[in-house]
Amino acid sequence: MKVLINSLVTFIAIEHIGFLILEMFLYTKPIGQKIFKMSPEFAMQSQKLAANLGLYNGFLAAGLIWALFFSKGKMSHALKVFFLSCILIAGLYGWYSVSKSILIVQALPALLALTLVITNVGKLTQD
């Protein structure tokens, strides 16, 4: 179970690194405009806002990487719970306020991982 959980958490961290790259570096490029369904003009006008969002996604990924590789036991568990909760809340708000696809891409993986982390707390904190 630990391998499954850590694999899912790794997937979510990689996903958020991808969001960082997309929002900070590819936002005004054709791929960013296509993904976000926006005009080149709007992309240029909102570029700084998107870069800020990308930076926040990078912090979420960094927190999950910290939990996976640079902490053990109860600390690793607490970090996973905290950062997965942040991602879940952000995903739910994004689903409500921006796009239904955010539920599938961001909120559901975080909910699954968070549920597994919480229900396997005893097994995971004995590193």
C-alpha positions in Angstrom: 0.0 0.0 0.0 2.9 2.4 0.8 4.2 2.0 -2.8 0.8 2.8 -4.2 0.4 5.8 -2.0 3.8 7.2 -2.7 3.3 6.5 -6.4 0.1 8.5 -6.4 1.7 11.3 -4.4 4.6 11.4 -6.9 2.2 11.5 -9.8 0.4 14.5 -8.2 3.7 16.3 -7.5 4.8 15.8 -11.2 1.4 17.0 -12.3 1.9 20.2 -10.3 5.4 20.7 -11.8 3.6 20.4 -15.1 1.1 23.1 -14.1 4.1 25.3 -13.0 5.7 24.9 -16.4 2.5 25.5 -18.3 1.4 28.6 -16.3 4.9 30.2 -15.9 6.5 29.4 -19.2 4.0 28.2 -21.8 1.0 30.3 -20.9 1.4 32.8 -23.8 2.6 30.1 -26.3 0.1 28.4 -28.7 -0.1 25.3 -26.4 -1.0 27.4 -23.4 -3.6 29.4 -25.3 -5.1 26.1 -26.6 -5.2 24.5 -23.2 -6.7 27.5 -21.5 -8.9 28.4 -24.5 -7.9 32.0 -24.7 -6.8 34.6 -27.3 -3.2 35.7 -27.6 -4.3 39.2 -26.4 -5.8 37.8 -23.2 -2.8 35.6 -22.6 -0.5 38.6 -22.7 -2.8 40.6 -20.4 -3.0 37.9 -17.8 0.5 36.5 -18.1 1.7 37.8 -14.7 -1.3 36.4 -12.9 -0.8 33.0 -14.5 2.9 33.0 -13.6 1.9 33.6 -10.0 -0.5 30.7 -10.1 2.2 28.5 -11.5 4.5 29.5 -8.7 1.9 28.4 -6.2 1.6 25.0 -8.0 5.4 24.7 -7.7 5.2 25.2 -3.9 2.5 22.5 -3.7 4.8 20.1 -5.7 7.8 21.0 -3.5 5.8 20.2 -0.4 4.9 16.8 -1.7 8.5 16.1 -2.8 9.6 17.2 0.7 7.1 14.6 2.2 8.3 11.9 -0.1 12.0 12.2 -0.1 13.2 14.5 2.7 11.2 13.5 5.8 10.2 10.2 7.5 7.4 8.8 9.7 5.0 11.2 11.3 6.5 14.2 9.6 6.1 12.7 6.1 2.5 11.8 6.9 1.7 15.3 8.2 3.2 16.9 5.2 1.3 14.6 2.8 -2.0 15.4 4.6 -1.3 19.1 4.6 -0.3 19.5 0.9 -2.8 17.0 -0.4 -5.5 18.9 1.5 -4.3 22.2 0.0 -4.5 20.6 -3.5 -7.9 19.2 -2.9 -9.3 22.5 -1.7 -7.7 24.3 -4.6 -9.1 21.7 -7.0 -12.6 22.0 -5.6 -12.6 25.7 -5.8 -11.2 25.6 -9.3 -14.0 23.2 -10.2 -16.6 25.5 -8.8 -15.2 28.8 -10.1 -13.3 27.9 -13.3 -13.8 24.6 -15.0 -15.3 21.2 -14.3 -12.2 19.5 -15.7 -10.2 20.7 -12.6 -12.3 18.2 -10.5 -10.9 15.3 -12.5 -7.4 16.6 -13.1 -6.6 18.0 -9.7 -9.2 17.4 -7.0 -10.0 13.6 -7.5 -6.4 12.5 -7.5 -5.7 14.5 -4.4 -8.9 13.1 -2.7 -7.8 9.6 -3.5 -4.3 10.1 -2.3 -5.5 11.9 0.9 -8.0 9.1 1.7 -5.3 6.5 1.3 -2.8 8.5 3.4 -5.3 9.0 6.2 -6.6 5.4 6.3 -3.1 4.0 6.3 -1.6 6.3 8.9 -0.3 3.5 11.2 1.5 1.7 8.4 3.0 4.8 6.9 4.4 6.5 10.0 6.5 3.5 11.0 9.5 4.3 8.7 
